[in-house]
């Protein structure tokens, strides 16, 4: 079963657009930050560490995907990812859920905005070629 899941996840990454992959990263960050917060509340230090590290790794991946040719919006997005990564490190080191909750709220907003943008982009393109989204991805 685990092997089948790994194959499925690998195919998801290989067959999706960069824009969809960003959405998947946001979803992953939400999942791992939420688990990290729950583990902090339950005083499960190892579980909190594991999940917060995974969310930090996702922030690093998002940072590496920023296309700086997009201008100021890309620079601002990179700075936001960098800030969130820093706050997640603080949450992990101090095992404080407030920092993690702050980042969770920001990632949810980004996810919602990104999802809406993808829907609008798809709707406005109809059957014509997709627009390139260049701030990230």
JOTALIN-V932742 format. One line per field, one symbol per residue. ss: DSSP state (H for helix, E for strand, C for the rest). Layout:
ss: ???
This chain:
ss: CHHHHHHHHHHHHHHCCHHHHHHHHHHHHHHHHHHHHHHHHCCCHHHHHHHHHHHHHHHHHHHHCECHHHCHHHHHHHHHHHHHHHHHHHHHHHCCHHHHHHHHHHHHHHHHHHHHHHHHHHHHHCCCCCCCCCCEC
